[in-house]
């Protein structure tokens, strides 16, 4: 069954009413059911308990308590809730802490508003559909456990294998973006997913892994894997 055969419900928390309105409209245009918006952390938790939505879109800066405490309370309202942080803060330490606290993704507000919908969609479809103008500035989830060396190829998507093959050739992000007709931010998004799935820290280690697994340019035409 397609991940969007039904409308996924969302609650949005942000300090700014105008941003709440814009984000709510964008989510509805993208096919989500908006069940509540608020500028209050306490009200957000109440909405989560009341509606049990599929997703929470929240601004960490809108929380009066720590992000980790808020997420613990939010995720406690439903075992399948996906939380996506949307913030102007691009500090790596803050992003890492937010993801480790349970957020599925971290989106910068500098990104195009529609990119937030893409980030939320990934929480349910586990795939990404690229367009030439797509500009993702999101950090991938770190919640799934890294794969042991040698076991990650089966869970890489076709696009990820394609990018990994280019990495193994020594191509830069800019060169890959030009060849694949995407932005450098999109390349960075995929690389983040690749590193996480393979359990590696950088492109050098990813390249070494690709060479060890025999991943070459022909990998780009391999059949897309079916993920559970």
HULIN-V151584 format. One record per residue. N is the residue number from 1. RES is the residue in one letter. PSI is psi in radians with two decimals (* if undefined). D_CENTER is the distance of its C-alpha to the mean C-alpha in Angstrom with 1 decimal. Layout:
BEGIN
N_RES_PSI_D_CENTER, N_RES_PSI_D_CENTER
END
This chain:
BEGIN
1_X_2.38_21.2, 2_X_2.48_18.5, 3_X_-0.38_15.5, 4_X_0.57_16.6, 5_X_-0.28_20.3, 6_X_2.78_20.3, 7_X_2.27_18.8, 8_X_2.37_16.2, 9_X_2.59_17.4, 10_X_2.63_15.8, 11_X_2.45_17.3, 12_X_2.30_16.6, 13_X_2.16_17.9, 14_X_2.62_18.7, 15_X_-0.43_21.9, 16_X_2.02_22.8, 17_X_-0.67_24.2, 18_X_-0.69_23.8, 19_X_-0.67_20.1, 20_X_-0.79_20.0, 21_X_-0.81_22.0, 22_X_-0.79_20.1, 23_X_-0.71_16.7, 24_X_-0.77_18.5, 25_X_-0.71_20.1, 26_X_-0.77_17.1, 27_X_-0.70_15.4, 28_X_-0.68_18.8, 29_X_-0.56_19.2, 30_X_-0.02_16.0, 31_X_0.13_17.6, 32_X_2.70_16.5, 33_X_2.00_19.3, 34_X_1.95_19.5, 35_X_-0.12_21.6, 36_X_2.49_21.8, 37_X_2.58_21.2, 38_X_2.76_22.6, 39_X_0.04_23.1, 40_X_2.30_24.2, 41_X_-0.79_22.5, 42_X_-0.73_25.3, 43_X_-0.62_25.1, 44_X_-0.78_21.4, 45_X_-0.65_22.3, 46_X_-0.73_25.2, 47_X_-0.67_23.2, 48_X_-0.76_20.9, 49_X_-0.61_24.1, 50_X_-0.79_25.8, 51_X_-0.30_23.4, 52_X_1.03_21.1, 53_X_2.96_18.2, 54_X_-0.53_15.2, 55_X_2.60_12.7, 56_X_2.13_13.2, 57_X_2.06_12.0, 58_X_2.62_13.8, 59_X_2.03_15.1, 60_X_-0.61_16.0, 61_X_-0.24_19.1, 62_X_-0.17_20.3, 63_X_2.30_20.8, 64_X_-0.42_24.4, 65_X_-3.11_23.8, 66_X_2.70_21.5, 67_X_-0.72_17.8, 68_X_-0.70_18.2, 69_X_-0.74_21.1, 70_X_-0.80_19.5, 71_X_-0.64_16.5, 72_X_-0.76_19.1, 73_X_-0.73_21.0, 74_X_-0.86_18.3, 75_X_-0.36_17.0, 76_X_-0.21_20.7, 77_X_-0.24_21.2, 78_X_2.28_19.6, 79_X_-0.36_18.5, 80_X_0.17_15.8, 81_X_2.31_14.2, 82_X_2.13_10.5, 83_X_2.24_10.1, 84_X_2.10_7.8, 85_X_2.43_9.7, 86_X_2.08_11.1, 87_X_2.79_13.6, 88_X_-0.16_16.1, 89_X_2.10_16.2, 90_X_0.39_14.9, 91_X_2.17_16.8, 92_X_-0.66_15.3, 93_X_-0.71_17.1, 94_X_-0.75_15.7, 95_X_-0.83_12.1, 96_X_-0.77_12.9, 97_X_-0.71_15.0, 98_X_-0.75_12.6, 99_X_-0.73_10.1, 100_X_-0.37_13.3, 101_X_-0.13_14.6, 102_X_-0.07_12.3, 103_X_2.45_9.3, 104_X_-0.62_6.3, 105_X_2.82_4.1, 106_X_2.04_6.7, 107_X_2.32_7.7, 108_X_2.43_11.2, 109_X_-0.29_13.8, 110_X_-0.29_15.3, 111_X_2.84_12.9, 112_X_2.41_14.3, 113_X_-0.66_14.1, 114_X_-0.36_13.2, 115_X_-0.44_9.9, 116_X_-0.68_8.9, 117_X_-0.68_10.0, 118_X_-0.77_8.0, 119_X_-0.74_4.6, 120_X_-0.69_7.0, 121_X_-0.67_8.5, 122_X_-0.45_6.0, 123_X_-0.40_6.9, 124_X_-0.51_10.4, 125_X_-0.36_10.9, 126_X_0.66_9.1, 127_X_2.92_10.0, 128_X_2.31_9.6, 129_X_2.09_12.7, 130_X_2.54_13.7, 131_X_2.76_16.4, 132_X_-0.59_18.5, 133_X_0.01_17.7, 134_X_2.30_13.9, 135_X_1.55_12.8, 136_X_2.33_9.1, 137_X_0.93_9.2, 138_X_2.64_5.9, 139_X_2.36_5.9, 140_X_2.73_4.4, 141_X_2.56_5.9, 142_X_0.17_9.6, 143_X_-0.74_11.1, 144_X_2.57_12.4, 145_X_2.50_15.6, 146_X_2.62_16.1, 147_X_2.44_18.3, 148_X_2.68_21.9, 149_X_2.24_23.2, 150_X_-0.16_24.2, 151_X_0.03_22.2, 152_X_-0.31_18.8, 153_X_-0.63_19.9, 154_X_-0.43_20.0, 155_X_0.03_16.3, 156_X_2.40_15.3, 157_X_2.94_14.8, 158_X_-0.76_17.5, 159_X_-0.69_15.6, 160_X_-0.69_14.5, 161_X_-0.65_18.2, 162_X_-0.80_19.3, 163_X_-0.69_17.5, 164_X_-0.65_18.7, 165_X_-0.66_22.2, 166_X_-0.65_22.2, 167_X_-0.75_21.2, 168_X_-0.44_24.1, 169_X_-0.14_26.3, 170_X_0.28_25.6, 171_X_2.52_24.0, 172_X_2.91_22.4, 173_X_-0.72_19.0, 174_X_-0.75_21.2, 175_X_-0.72_23.2, 176_X_-0.71_20.4, 177_X_-0.73_19.0, 178_X_-0.74_22.6, 179_X_-0.65_23.2, 180_X_0.00_20.1, 181_X_0.78_20.4, 182_X_3.09_16.9, 183_X_2.85_16.2, 184_X_-0.58_15.9, 185_X_-0.63_12.6, 186_X_-0.70_11.3, 187_X_-0.77_13.2, 188_X_-0.67_11.8, 189_X_-0.83_8.2, 190_X_-0.71_9.9, 191_X_-0.68_12.2, 192_X_-0.76_9.8, 193_X_-0.73_8.9, 194_X_-0.83_12.6, 195_X_-0.74_13.8, 196_X_-0.80_12.1, 197_X_-0.62_13.5, 198_X_-0.22_16.8, 199_X_0.60_17.1, 200_X_2.89_18.2, 201_X_-0.33_17.9, 202_X_3.08_18.6, 203_X_-0.49_19.5, 204_X_-0.82_23.0, 205_X_-0.66_22.3, 206_X_-0.70_20.0, 207_X_-0.74_22.9, 208_X_-0.74_25.4, 209_X_-0.76_23.5, 210_X_-0.76_23.4, 211_X_-0.70_27.1, 212_X_-0.52_27.9, 213_X_-0.04_26.3, 214_X_0.46_27.9, 215_X_2.01_24.8, 216_X_-3.06_26.3, 217_X_-0.51_25.9, 218_X_-0.30_27.0, 219_X_-0.38_23.8, 220_X_-0.30_22.3, 221_X_0.14_24.5, 222_X_2.72_23.9, 223_X_2.42_23.1, 224_X_2.27_19.6, 225_X_2.67_19.2, 226_X_2.11_19.0, 227_X_2.48_16.5, 228_X_*_17.7
END
